[in-house]
Amino acid sequence: MFSKGFLPFFIWFVILTVPTGCDNVDWGGSEIRLEPPPPAPGSQVVETEEEEEEQLEPVLLGPLVYLVERVGPGGDASIIPIAERRGPALAPLPDPAETPDLVERFPVGRWEEGTEFVLFDQGQPAGRFFSQGTSEADDRFCLIRPRGSGVVQLRPEAMGRERFFALRSDEVDRILQAHQPLPVLEMTDAVRNASLDAARTLIPQRQIPWPPTVLGIRRRIDLFGAPDGSRSLAASFVFGDDLQVGRPEPLGYSLFLVSRDDGSGFTPVFSWYRRADAGPKAFPGFLAAHDLRRSGEMDVLVELFGVDARWLALLGREGTDPTGIVYQDPCGVPLERQGMQDHQEWGDQG
């Protein structure tokens, strides 16, 4: 198409003329040329062929479990996938090294702009996350994951929380009932002291070397709740190292514990003791908790710090089995129940 006012094409016919006095006319052929006039000053030529944009193919996966983390004091947040849900089990995400353009393709049909996710806390819906459709590589863990950005809208009781499990709204496998009261989980001196008391109880029971001070090796403490309204605390104690990737001191160790408030105080229900000289380093730190597998028990998401890498794992119970690892990133070091003790049964598992 050309600019308005353009004159029709001129058709020029060139005919061989006959000299005067010739009896015969020899037709020498004709030439037809279509020539547009030059464009008017200031006019713009519009391309008639549009370059087709490359369409990214979606990454074919089932429903996923996500972790949403708030970024700053406002509503900004990030989202990463944790694992694929396959019934009651969880399966690892594809390795980007084996899946071309995984990070770029991941939002397609999954968290495009405006996609809504349900956030969970204490076993109940705690708010919503709305994706902005972005995707970049998250290399904090040994399994590189896509990370998106968005905004959260939280229930008032959840405003103090930083991390949430999340499911896409159209993949929530049951109709959400009307919101029940969501107790406010407040980190108080009493809770902090309860974590120290739990460690002081477990150190001699688990025959753990005493540190100079228990408070001096506490690296992280978090509160989480269950659907029945009970509270639990998770705490990480690390001696001769920290919650970081790197080589610990030869006599270093970590003690991860979960204590539940039974109404009269916090009582240890699970502990995980890892010695630096007794196997690969895997020092855990709490991230989030929710009954992901609909087992009636809270599943606890932890990040594990090794000598060379950091990865994600999920702790939970399977049927009558004691608490153990129900999922971990395949790039993490192989782990079994070594050093774990389920205090609900008071049976030492290593």
C-alpha positions in Angstrom: 0.0 0.0 0.0 1.2 3.5 -0.7 0.4 7.0 0.5 -3.0 8.5 -0.1 -3.3 10.4 -3.4 -1.0 8.1 -5.3 -1.8 8.2 -9.1 -2.7 5.0 -10.9 0.2 3.2 -12.6 1.0 4.4 -16.1 1.2 1.8 -18.8 3.6 2.6 -21.6 3.3 0.9 -24.9 6.3 1.2 -27.3 5.3 0.5 -30.9 7.7 0.2 -33.8 6.5 2.7 -36.4 6.4 2.0 -40.2 8.4 4.1 -42.6 6.2 6.1 -45.1 5.5 4.3 -48.3 6.0 0.8 -47.1 3.4 -1.7 -48.2 3.8 -4.0 -45.3 3.9 -3.4 -41.6 6.2 -5.6 -39.6 5.1 -6.0 -36.0 8.3 -6.0 -34.0 6.6 -6.9 -30.6 5.7 -4.8 -27.6 7.1 -4.0 -24.2 4.9 -3.4 -21.2 6.4 -1.8 -18.1 4.6 -0.8 -14.8 6.4 2.1 -13.2 5.0 3.9 -10.1 5.8 7.5 -9.7 8.3 8.5 -7.1 6.9 8.8 -3.6 5.7 12.2 -2.5 8.0 14.1 -0.1 7.5 13.0 3.5 5.5 9.9 2.6 6.4 6.6 4.2 6.3 3.2 2.5 4.6 0.5 4.6 6.0 -3.0 4.3 3.5 -5.4 2.9 5.1 -8.5 4.5 5.2 -8.7 8.3 8.0 -10.7 10.0 6.5 -13.5 11.9 7.4 -13.8 15.5 8.9 -17.0 16.7 6.4 -18.9 18.8 7.8 -20.6 21.9 6.6 -24.1 22.5 5.3 -24.8 26.1 7.2 -27.2 28.4 4.9 -30.1 28.9 4.5 -30.9 32.6 1.8 -31.8 35.0 0.6 -29.6 37.9 3.5 -28.1 39.8 4.2 -27.0 43.4 5.6 -23.5 43.6 7.4 -21.4 46.2 6.5 -17.7 46.4 8.8 -15.4 48.2 8.1 -11.8 49.0 10.6 -9.2 47.8 10.8 -6.2 50.0 8.1 -4.7 52.3 5.5 -4.1 49.5 3.6 -6.6 47.4 6.4 -7.5 45.0 7.2 -11.2 45.0 9.0 -13.9 43.0 7.9 -17.4 42.1 9.9 -20.6 41.4 8.6 -24.2 40.7 9.7 -26.8 43.2 8.6 -30.1 41.7 5.9 -31.7 39.5 2.9 -33.2 41.3 2.2 -36.8 40.3 -0.6 -37.9 42.5 0.7 -38.1 46.1 4.3 -38.1 44.8 6.6 -35.3 43.6 8.9 -35.6 40.6 11.9 -33.4 39.7 11.7 -30.6 37.1 13.6 -31.0 33.8 17.3 -30.2 33.7 17.8 -26.9 31.7 20.9 -28.5 30.2 18.7 -31.2 28.6 15.7 -29.0 27.7 16.3 -26.4 25.1 15.2 -22.8 26.1 13.6 -24.1 29.3 13.7 -20.8 31.1 12.3 -18.8 28.1 9.6 -21.4 27.4 8.5 -22.0 30.9 5.9 -19.2 31.3 4.0 -20.3 28.1 0.7 -21.7 29.3 1.9 -21.7 32.9 2.5 -18.2 34.4 1.7 -15.8 31.6 0.9 -12.3 32.6 -2.1 -12.2 34.9 -2.0 -15.9 35.9 -3.3 -16.4 39.4 -1.9 -18.6 42.1 -3.3 -19.5 45.5 -0.9 -19.0 48.4 -1.0 -21.4 51.4 0.0 -20.9 55.1 -1.0 -23.0 58.1 -2.8 -25.3 55.7 -5.2 -22.6 54.6 -5.4 -20.2 51.7 -3.4 -17.1 52.7 -3.7 -14.9 49.6 -3.1 -14.7 45.9 -0.1 -14.2 43.6 -0.5 -12.6 40.2 2.2 -13.3 37.7 3.8 -10.6 35.5 4.8 -13.1 32.9 8.5 -12.7 33.3 11.1 -15.6 33.4 14.8 -15.7 34.2 17.2 -18.3 35.5 17.4 -18.9 39.2 20.8 -20.3 39.9 20.7 -20.3 43.7 20.3 -24.1 43.7 22.2 -26.9 41.8 19.0 -27.5 39.7 18.6 -24.2 37.8 14.9 -23.2 37.8 12.9 -20.5 36.1 12.0 -17.6 38.3 9.1 -15.2 37.6 8.0 -12.0 39.2 4.6 -10.7 40.3 2.6 -9.2 43.1 0.9 -10.8 46.2 -2.4 -9.9 47.8 -2.4 -11.3 51.4 -4.9 -11.8 54.1 -4.2 -9.4 57.0 -3.1 -12.2 59.3 -0.5 -13.3 56.8 1.1 -10.0 56.2 4.1 -10.9 58.4 4.9 -14.0 56.4 7.7 -14.0 53.8 7.4 -17.4 52.0 4.4 -19.5 50.8 3.7 -22.7 49.0 1.6 -21.9 45.9 -0.6 -23.8 43.4 -2.1 -22.4 40.3 -5.7 -21.4 40.9 -7.0 -23.7 38.1 -4.9 -26.6 39.5 -6.2 -26.5 43.0 -7.7 -30.0 43.3 -10.6 -29.1 45.6 -13.1 -26.3 46.0 -11.7 -23.9 48.6 -14.1 -23.5 51.5 -14.8 -20.2 53.2 -11.7 -18.9 54.9 -11.3 -20.0 58.5 -9.6 -17.7 61.0 -5.9 -17.7 60.3 -4.0 -17.4 63.5 -1.2 -14.8 63.6 2.2 -16.4 64.1 4.3 -14.0 66.1 8.0 -14.7 66.8 8.3 -13.9 70.5 11.0 -14.3 73.1 9.1 -17.3 74.5 9.3 -19.0 71.1 13.0 -18.2 70.7 13.7 -19.5 74.2 11.7 -22.7 73.4 14.0 -23.4 70.4 17.1 -23.2 72.8 15.4 -25.4 75.3 14.7 -28.0 72.6 18.3 -28.0 71.5 19.5 -28.3 75.1 17.2 -31.3 75.5 18.4 -33.0 72.3 22.1 -32.4 72.6 22.7 -34.8 75.4 20.0 -37.2 74.2 21.6 -37.4 70.7 25.1 -37.4 72.2 26.0 -34.2 70.3 29.1 -32.4 71.4 28.2 -29.3 73.4 29.0 -26.0 71.7 30.4 -23.0 73.8 26.8 -21.6 73.7 23.7 -23.0 72.2 22.5 -19.5 71.3 25.8 -18.9 69.5 25.2 -21.7 67.0 21.5 -21.0 66.3 21.4 -19.9 62.6 17.7 -19.8 61.8 14.3 -20.0 63.6 10.9 -20.1 62.0 7.3 -20.6 63.1 4.6 -22.5 61.1 1.1 -23.6 61.8 -1.1 -26.6 61.0 -4.8 -26.7 60.0 -5.8 -27.7 63.5 -4.4 -24.4 64.8 -1.3 -25.8 66.5 2.0 -24.1 66.2 5.4 -25.5 65.4 8.9 -24.1 65.3 11.8 -25.1 63.1 15.3 -24.2 64.0 18.8 -24.8 62.6 21.9 -25.0 64.8 25.3 -25.2 63.1 28.7 -25.6 64.8 31.9 -25.0 62.9 30.2 -23.7 59.8 27.1 -21.8 58.8 24.0 -22.3 56.5 26.1 -21.7 53.4 27.8 -23.7 50.7 31.3 -24.6 51.6 33.5 -27.0 53.6 32.8 -27.2 57.3 35.4 -27.6 60.1 36.4 -31.2 60.7 34.3 -31.3 63.9 31.5 -29.3 62.6 27.9 -30.4 62.7 24.3 -29.3 62.2 21.2 -29.9 64.3 17.8 -29.3 62.7 14.8 -29.6 64.9 11.0 -29.3 64.8 9.1 -28.7 68.0 5.3 -28.6 68.3 3.3 -26.6 70.8 1.1 -29.1 72.6 -0.7 -26.5 74.7 1.7 -26.7 77.6 4.8 -25.8 75.7 6.9 -26.8 72.7 8.0 -30.4 72.5 10.5 -31.8 70.0 8.9 -34.0 67.4 11.7 -34.4 64.9 15.5 -33.8 64.8 18.2 -34.3 62.2 21.8 -34.4 63.3 24.5 -34.2 60.6 28.2 -34.6 61.5 30.7 -33.2 59.0 32.9 -36.3 59.4 30.2 -38.8 59.0 29.1 -38.4 55.4 28.4 -35.7 52.8 27.5 -32.3 54.1 23.8 -31.5 54.0 22.9 -28.8 56.5 19.1 -27.9 56.4 17.4 -24.6 56.8 13.6 -24.2 56.9 11.7 -22.5 54.0 8.0 -23.4 54.2 5.4 -25.9 55.4 2.1 -27.3 54.1 0.2 -30.6 53.7 1.2 -30.8 50.1 0.4 -34.5 49.7 -2.9 -34.5 51.5 -1.5 -36.9 54.1 -2.8 -35.1 57.2 0.8 -34.2 58.1 2.7 -31.0 57.4 5.4 -31.4 54.7 8.4 -29.2 55.5 10.4 -27.7 52.6 14.1 -27.1 53.4 17.1 -25.9 51.5 20.2 -28.1 52.0 23.7 -26.7 52.0 26.5 -28.9 50.9 30.2 -28.5 50.2 29.8 -27.5 46.5 26.0 -26.9 46.0 22.7 -26.0 47.5 19.4 -27.8 46.8 15.8 -28.3 47.8 14.3 -31.2 49.7 10.9 -32.0 51.3 10.6 -33.7 54.7 7.4 -35.6 55.6 5.8 -38.8 56.7 4.5 -41.5 54.4 1.7 -43.5 56.0 3.1 -45.0 59.3 6.7 -44.4 58.3 8.6 -41.9 60.4 9.5 -38.6 59.0 12.1 -38.7 56.2 12.9 -37.2 52.8 10.0 -37.5 50.4 11.6 -35.4 47.7 14.9 -33.8 46.9 16.5 -32.3 43.8 18.3 -35.0 41.9 21.5 -32.9 41.8 21.8 -33.0 45.6 24.0 -35.6 47.4 22.1 -38.9 48.0 20.6 -38.9 51.4 18.7 -41.5 53.5 17.5 -41.2 57.1 20.9 -41.2 58.6 20.9 -38.9 61.6 17.1 -38.4 61.6 15.0 -39.1 64.6 11.2 -39.1 64.8 10.4 -38.1 68.4 6.7 -38.8 67.9 7.7 -42.5 68.1 10.9 -42.0 70.1 12.6 -44.4 67.8 16.2 -43.6 66.8 16.7 -44.1 63.1 20.5 -43.5 63.0 
